[in-house]
């Protein structure tokens, strides 16, 4: 039982980390786009 909970917790943490990485990549992409736009002016 305890082992099962540990595995579930690890899965949840992995899921959260993946979501956070996705969000970070999105933010970086947006920042790059904004930088390109400001340079183009």
C-alpha positions as CSV (number, residue, x, y, z in Angstrom):
1,X,0.0,0.0,0.0
2,X,2.7,2.5,1.0
3,X,4.8,1.6,-2.0
4,X,1.8,2.1,-4.3
5,X,1.3,5.5,-2.8
6,X,4.9,6.4,-3.4
7,X,4.7,5.4,-7.1
8,X,1.5,7.5,-7.5
9,X,3.2,10.5,-5.9
10,X,6.2,10.1,-8.2
11,X,3.8,10.0,-11.2
12,X,2.1,13.1,-10.0
13,X,5.4,15.0,-9.6
14,X,6.5,13.9,-13.0
15,X,3.3,15.1,-14.5
16,X,3.6,18.5,-12.7
17,X,7.2,18.8,-13.9
18,X,6.3,18.1,-17.5
19,X,3.5,20.7,-17.3
20,X,5.9,23.3,-15.9
21,X,8.5,22.6,-18.5
22,X,5.9,23.0,-21.2
23,X,4.8,26.3,-19.7
24,X,8.4,27.5,-19.5
25,X,9.1,26.6,-23.2
26,X,5.9,28.5,-24.2
27,X,7.1,31.5,-22.2
28,X,10.6,31.4,-23.8
29,X,9.0,31.1,-27.2
30,X,6.9,34.2,-26.5
31,X,9.8,36.1,-25.2
32,X,11.8,35.3,-28.4
33,X,8.9,36.4,-30.6
34,X,8.6,39.7,-28.6
35,X,12.3,40.3,-28.9
36,X,12.1,39.8,-32.7
37,X,9.2,42.2,-33.0
38,X,11.0,44.9,-31.0
39,X,14.1,44.5,-33.1
40,X,12.1,44.7,-36.3
41,X,10.8,48.2,-35.4
